[in-house]
Structures are given as C-alpha cells and as structure tokens.
C-alpha cells in the first residue's frame, strides 16, 4: 500500500506531464501567421521610404546599430557601444558573430554600404534626414566603424536607431532588385 501524499504527488506529476505533452504537441504544428495592418506596406526594402507600415514590417526583419527600449532609451543593437571620440567623431563597436541569411559575416562595410545606399536612393520621405550630418565613414576593422560628422551631432546614435542595416551586397537604388535579393529571389 502506498502513502496518500505520495499518490497525490504522483497524480499531480502525471497531470503536469500530460499538460506539457499536450502543449508541446500543439506548439510543434505549423500554422499561418496573419498580421493585420490598416494599409499594405509599400516595400520590404528597409531603406525605401519612411512609412509607418514599412517600419512595422522592418522592425521584425532587420536590426539597426542602436535600438530603442520600451522606455525609449538607447540600447545596443548591432553595435555594442558608440563612444564619441570628439565633437564630430563617433566610433561604433559592432557585435561579433552576427551572420547574414547567406552565412556571410556582418561587418562595418555593411553599415557603410547601407548608409551610402540610403543617401543614393531618390524616394519621397527618405531616410536621408538621419544621415545628412554624416561626412564620412571608415571601417577601422571589420567590427569597428568610425563616423565623422560635418559638425557636432549629439543625436547621431539616436538617428542610427532608425536605420535598418542590410548586407553590403544588396543592390544600390533599384527597389525591385533589392526586394528580390532580400527575399532570396
């Protein structure tokens, strides 16, 4: 004969195990994810144009150097730190070990190419307003980016939170080619 406390414990553990197996069984099933937006995004190209619904999609696909916390504080994204070296020079230390969808390494060259691409795109509501003070950029090494501004810009790290970084191999200002590349076409 078993002790009543032991039987209760055994029943409780059995119920937990049954519940966990049911939860895990349903979690493994593939399902469609549907997202409701008031308007269809005009592009999945994160540099195409500043539009609320494009940004909503981009937030779930791309990352920036700097992120915003729910309290709107700056926090590390693809950059782990961004000290100001002087009034017009910032140095962004980039996260190591980040890979693109094709397995290539994320580097300072990707950030430079992204900003150059944004500056070259001729679209309404351009992200150029966030890059307008950038005078030059240089890859000190693959994980260190130095940005010189054309005057003091204490808001530069905050502006970088609005730019979604893409691989350097993304084509320059051709939205269709970019979209095809980004979705693997």
Secondary structure, DSSP 8 states (H G I E B T S, - for coil): ---HHHHHHHHHHHHHHHHHHHHHHHHTS--------SS--S-S-TTS---HHHHHHHHHH---SEEE-TT--EEESSEEEEEEEETTEEEEEE-TT-B-TTS-B--HHHHHHHHHHHHH---TT-THHHHTTEEEEEEEETTEEEEEESS--TTHHHHHTT-----TTS-SS-HHHHHHHHTT-
